[in-house]
Amino acid sequence: MTPMDLTAIDHVLATTRSVRKRLDFDRPVPPEVIEECLRLAIQAPTGGNSQGWRWLVITDAEKRRALAELYREIATPYLKAGLGDAGEVTAQQGRVIDSATYLSEHLHEVPVHVIPCLHGELDALPNFAAAGSYGSIIPAMWSFQLALRSRGLGSVLTTLHLPLADRAAELLEIPSGVTQVGLIPVAYFTGEDFKPAVRRPVEEITYWNGWKQAR
């Protein structure tokens, strides 16, 4: 068995960012690349060994435009509310809001939209069952994003269209009983490589054998 290249794996894990501004709207994304990344994604672990997921890939320009319009119905007031009093917004929060606003304004230009779905209406499930269902697709979504990253593509998990999921379902002919889990815009990224994000030291946020207990 060939030893894993931990340096390359760790680099991908540490630098897979939520890419909103550095998406290349003009470079086509081959369908084969999306399928290759999804082929890796569905190897992710699932609860109960049940793979009730479905992956809806939207490349049609008019459907992407319609999805973006739905997205903006929620995103525009939500992001404006997030600005609040300018004095209350930190520099980091301001950058995130600016980035999210940019994506909202340009979402229709992103060449590929991927909507992960699950069979079943999760709102009706008990909390533990809903958590198990989401826990069965979120690892696959993250694996998809890692696979994209390793191939020079950027992505970001968004959820702002979900309050209007019924209208998205009508647009995309998604049958009843299927839950949309998010929307992942996908494109090649521009510029150089990404860096690890600034995070609190893991020692400060990791407890052993009891809350706030040191190792």
N, C-alpha and C positions, 0 to 999 in steps of 0.2 A: 504494500500500500504506500503510495507516494505521500510524504508528509505534507500537511497543509501549509500554504504560504500565509503564516499568521500576520506578517507585515501588511500584505495586501488586504486580507480580510479585515484586520483591525482598522485600516485606513478607510475602507468603505463604510464600516460601521460608525466610525467617528466623524465622518464628513458627509453623510447623507442628510442634506439640509432640506427644509421646505423651500422649494424654488418657485418664486413668484415673478421676480423681475428679470431674471436672466434666462428666460425661455426664448428660444429661437422660433419666431412665428413663420419664418420663410422656408426653413429646411424641412422637407417631407420626412415623415417617420414611416419606414417600411412596415407593412402589416406583419411581416415575418418576425420583426424584432419584438413587437408587442406579444405575439404568440409565444415566442421563445421565453420572454420574461414571465408570462402567465404560466407556461409549462413548469417553470421553476417555482412559481408562487404556490401552485396547488400541491406541492410537496410539503407545505407547512402542516404542523400538527393541528388536529381538529378534535373537538369534544365528542366523545362517543364514537369516534372514527366515522363521523357522518359528514359528508361533503355536500351540503345543501346549497353551496354557493353557485352563482352564475355571474358571468362577467360580460357586461354590455359595453362594447367599444363603439364610440361614435366618431366618425370621420366626416360625415356629410356636413357641408358648410352651413346649410340652412338649419339643420337640426342643432348644430353647435350654437348658432346664433340664437335660436329659440331658447335653448337651455341657458345661455348667458343672460338673456332677458329675464328669465325666471329667477336666476341667481341674483341679479341686481335688484329685483323687487325686495329681497330680504337684505342683501348686503349693504345697499346704500344707506338706509336708515340705521341699520345696526352699527356700521362703521362710524357714521356721524355721531351716534350716541356714545360710542366708545371714546371719542375725542373729549367729550365733557368739557370741563373748565380747563383751558390750556395749561393753567398752573398746576393741575393735578396729574397731568400725563408725564410720565418719565420719558427720558430720551429713547430708551429701548422700546417702550410702548408706542411712542410716536413713530419709530421706524417700522414696527410691525404693522401698525394701522396704515401707514403710507404704502407699504408693500402689498397689503391685502387690498387696498383701494386700487392700486395699479392692476392687480390681477383681475379684480371685478370689472374694471373698465376695458380690459383687453381679453377677457376670457374667450370671447368668440373667435379670436385670432389663434388661439392655441390649437395646433393641428389634430390632437387626439384628446378626447374625453373618455375616461373609463369610469363606469358606474358599477361598483361591486354590489351584488344583490344576494339575498338569502331567501330560500323558500320558507314561507311561514309569516304570520303577522306577529311580530315580536312584542308589540305593545300589550297584547292580551296574555302574555306569559308571566308566571311568577318571576320575581327578580333573579333568583338563582338560575332559572332556565334561560331567561333572556341574556344574562351574563355569559352563560355557557355558549349560547348561539353567537353572540358577538365575539366571544373569545375564540370561536372556530373560524372566523373570517378575518379578524384584524391581524393575526399573524401572517396570513396569506397576503393581505394588502401590503404589509411592511416588507415581506419577501419580494413582492412585485416591485416596490419602490427601490429596494436594494439592488435588484437585478437591473432595473433601469439605470441606476446610478453607475453601476459597474460598466455599462455600455455607453456612457456619455450622455445620458438623458436625465432631465430633471423632472420632478413631480412634486405635488403637495396634496395632502389629503384635505379636502374641504367638505363641509357639511351644510353650508348655508342654503342650499336649494331644498333641503329636506322638508321644511314646512310646506313647500309646494310640490311635494313628491307625487301627489295625485295628478297634477297637471303634467309633470314630467313623464309619468307613466302613460298618460293618454298620448303624449307626443311620440313616445318610443314604443308604444304598444306592449307595455309591460303588464302582464295579467294580474288580476287581483290575487291576494294571498302571497305576493312577493314583496319583500322589504328592501328598499334601497338603503344602503349603508353609508354612502358618501359619493363624492365626485372627485376623481383624480385627473387633473389636467396633465398632459404628458407632451414634452417636446425636448429636442436636444437643447442643452444649456450652452450659453455663450460665455466667453471669457476663460480665465484660467481655472484651476482646480479650487475646491472648497477647503476650508480649514475647520478644525474642531471648534465648536461653539464654547463660549464662556459659560461655565457651570460652577455651582458651589462644589467644594471638595467633597468627594463621596464619603469621607469619614464623618462629615458634619450631618449627613442625611441618612446614615446607615446605623441601625441600632441592633444590638445583639442580645437575644434572650429576654428582652423587656424594653419598653418604650424609653428612649433616650439613654439606654445603657451602652457603655463603651465595650469594645471587644476585650 
